[in-house]
């Protein structure tokens, strides 16, 4: 069983047969045994300084201005979400006084700019809402959309590499994600004061609720990944690498063959003088896709039932305190 996150080079996904086969085998084993893989992506690394600078400018704006970009009516699935709104299930009522510990971060959620099937906007309005852009911030929009496209290409290359290993036909994941509700999520973890040290949670332990997450290097450390056999390891990506990790939807779709990894973001043990920025992309299938596993996955019919991607994600939103109560 692996105890270190393996590394691959994105260029090998389209290399001659031997290198491509090694890429595929390493990706599948890493996602099966740990749930994470590091992918060398130098082009993505070059984009990040400008992207993070544009994120910082927007997150530093006055609270009353940022409030105008909130969309609680669609569960904060577009626009700005302030500090303290999200609380992972593991951190509910986890404080010393029995209170919940919200994640100490703010974010901005950005979805696809367009979809081919326009009926999806009527059927799933929250998942396919128009993007919300800050005024007088063209660099924010341009950089965010460029990072969206670059990370989506990385995630899709990994998913395509899995198709043969998982017994799917060529194009399976392209069909599954066509008009998907994939979302980029610029994140801001504000500076930590002396009073906050040891008292706040940057990212409580959780799994992601999508197919795969694609995480370029952040501006600071903190990511920890739980191993299958117990214990935690550092999940910080090496220089020039992007993380791709399994989400709960891919676990469901494969009947647990690929399992989403528990991870968390640890706040530093000392005050910080600057914010930490991150820019994960969450790849989702089309909202009406049925995630029932194929019959080849033993036990899938029993444990992993038929459920649409929309219903699956709505349940996840409720665990974060963002969704409407179940009927």
N, C-alpha and C positions, 0 to 999 in steps of 0.2 A: 504494500500500500504506500502510495506517495506521501511524503511528508514535507515536500517543497513544491511550490507552484512552478510548473514547467514553463519553458520559454520556447516560442516559435517565431519565425520571421514571416510576416504577411506576404512577402515576395514569393515564398515557397508555395503558397496556395495556387499559384499559376505557373509553377516551375515544371521542368521535365518530370517524368513519372516517379523516379525514385525519391526525389526531394518532396514532391507533392504527397506521396504515400506516407513518408515520415511525418510531414506536417499534419496530415489527417489522423494518423495513429496517435501522435502526441496530444493533439487537441482533444480527441475523444477520451483518451485515458485521463488527462488532466481534469476534464469536466466531469468524468464519471467518478474519479476517486477523491477529488478535492472540491470540484465545482468551479474552479478558477483556472485561467491560463493567461500568461503574459504574451502579448503579441508585439513584435517589433514593428513600429509604425513611425519612422522618422518624419514623414510628411505631416502627420498629426502633431508631433512635438513642435514643429516649426510654427504652427498656427496658434499655439496656446498663449504665448506672451501677449499678443495683441488682443486675443479674446478675453483673457483674464483682466487686462487693463480696462477694457470696455465694460465688463461686468462690475468692476470695482467702482467705476464712475456712477453707474446707475444705483447700485446698492447704497452708496454714500449720500444719496439725495434725501431731503427732509422726509420724515415719516408721514406728514400730511399729504405730500405729493405721492409717495409710494402707495398710500392707502387708496388712491383713485384707480390703481391698477389691480386691485383685488377682485376676484370673482368667486365669492363663497357660494353663490347660487348654482354654480356648476362644480362644486366640491373642490375649488381651487385648481382645476385642471388646466387653467390658462392664467397667465399673468403672475402677479406677485403674491407670495405667501409670507407673512411676517413671522418673527420668532414666536415659539411657543404654541403654534397652532397644531402641529403634528406630534403625536405621542405613540410610539410603537407599543404593541400589546405587552411586550416584556417589561416595559417601564411604567405601566399603569400601576399606581399605588405602590411604587417601589421605594419611595423615599423613607427616611427614618421616621417621619411623622405620618406615614401611610398615604402621603400625597403622591400624585403622579409626577413624573419627570419628563416634560416635553423635550424634544430635540432642540438644542440651542443653535438654531440656524434659520436663515431665511432663504427663499428660493424664488425662481421664476420658471414657469412651465411653458414650453414652446412645442407645439405640435406641427404636423405637416401643413404647409401653406395651401395645399389643394388636395382634393381626392377626385378620382375619376368617377366613382359612383356617388353622385350627389344625394341619393336617397339616404345615405348613411348619416348625413347631417340632420335629417328629420327624425330618423329612427333612434339615433344615439347622440343627441345634441351636446351633451357634456363632453363626450369623447372626441367629437369632431367640431368643436367650437372654433371660431376665428381666433387667431393669435392676438394677444394684447401687447402692443409695443410702446415703450416709453417715448415721450415727445423729445425732440431735439437730441436723439441718440442714434444716428444712422449707423455708427460703428457697432453698436450693440446688436442691432438687427442683422447687419451684414456678417459680422463675425459669428454670431450664434447660428445662423443658417449654414454658413460654411462648415462649422464644426459639426452640426447636425448631419450634413451630407457625408462628411469624411468618416465620422464614427459609424454611421449606418452602413457604409461600404465595408468597414472592418467587421462589424457584427454579421453582416450577410455572408461575407467570405467564410467566416467560421461556421455558420449554419449550413452553407452549401457543402463544406468539407465533411460535415457530419452525415449527410444524406446517405451515402453508400454504406457507411459503417452502421447506420441505424436501420438499413433496409428500406429506405425511401427512394423513390425514383428521382431522377434529375429534375430540378425545378420545384420540388415539393415545398421548400420554405419560401421560395419566391411567390408561389401561389398563396401560401398561408398568410404572408405579410403584405400582399398587394392591397393597398388602401388600408393598411393597418393604422392603429392609433399610436404609433411610435412617438415618443416625446423626449426632448432635450430638457435637462434640468440644471441650469446654472445655480450653484449653491454658494452661500456666503456664511461662514462661521466667524462671528465677530471676535475682536480681541478679548482675551480673558483677563479679568481683573484679579487682584490678589484675593478679594472677597469671594470670587466665584470659583477659585481653584479647589478642586475636589468636590464641588457642589453642583456642577452642571453636567449634562450629557450632550455630547455633540451628535452622536448617532447611536441610539440604543440597539442592542443586538436584534437582528431581524434577518429575514430572507427577502429577496425581491420578488414581486408578483407578476413578472412579465416572462417573455421567452428567454432572452439574454440581455444582460446589461453590458454596456461598453463604457469603460471609465478611463479617460486619459489621466496622466499624472496630475495630481492637485498641486497647490502651492505649499503644501505642508503635509507632514506625516500624520498618522493616526489610524489608518485602516488596519484592522485585525481580522483574521479569518479562522474559523473553528475547524479543526481537522476531524475527520470521521471517527478516528480512534480516540479522540479527546485531546485537549490542549489547543492553544491558540498560536498562530504564527503571524508574522508581519506580512501584510498584503500590499505594501508600498511597491508600486511598479518600478522596475529598473529604468534608468535614463533611456528615453527614446522608445519606451514600450507603453502599450495600452492594455488594460485588463479587460478580458471578456469572461463573464461569469454566468452560470446557469440561474434562471429564475423559476419560480414556482409553476408557471405555465408549461415550460419545457419539461419539468419533472412530471407534471400531470400527463402531458402528451406522450411521454415515453414510459408511463406506468412505473415511475421511480427508478428506471435504469440510469438516467442522469438525475442527480439530486441537487437541488439548490443549496448552496452553502450558507450557513449562519455566519454573519459578519457584523462588525460594529465599527464606529469611529470614536476613538478615545480622545478626549480633550487632554491637552498637556497638563503636566503636574506643576507648572509654574505659570505666572502671568505672561501674556504675549503682547507684543506691541503692534501687531498687524492682524488683519483678517486672513482666514484661509479660504481659498476659492477652489471649487471643483466644478466639473461639467459632464456629469454622466448622461448617457443616452440609454433609454429603456425601449427596447424593440418589442412591439406588441403585434399580434396577428390582427386581422380584420375582426371587428367587434362581434360579428355574427358567426364566427368560426366555432365549430364544436371541438372541444379539446379532448373528447373521449379517446383513449389510447387505442392503437391498432391491436388486433387480436394476437399479434405475435408476442406482445408483452404479457407474460404469465401473471395472472392475478390482477391485471389492469381493470378488467370489468368489475371486479369486486370492490377494489379500493378507490379506483379513479373513475368516477362516474361520468356520464354525459353532462356537459355544462358548457355554455357559450363563453367566449372570452369576455364578453360584456358582463355577464352575471358573475363570473369568477372575479373580475376586477372590482365590481361593485361591493362584493363581500370584503375584499381587501381594504377598500376605502373606509368601510365601517369600522374595521379594526384600528384604523388610524384616527378615528374620530372625524373623518371628513365626509362620510357618506350618509345618506338618509337611512333611518332605521328599517330593518327588514319588516315585511308585511307579516 
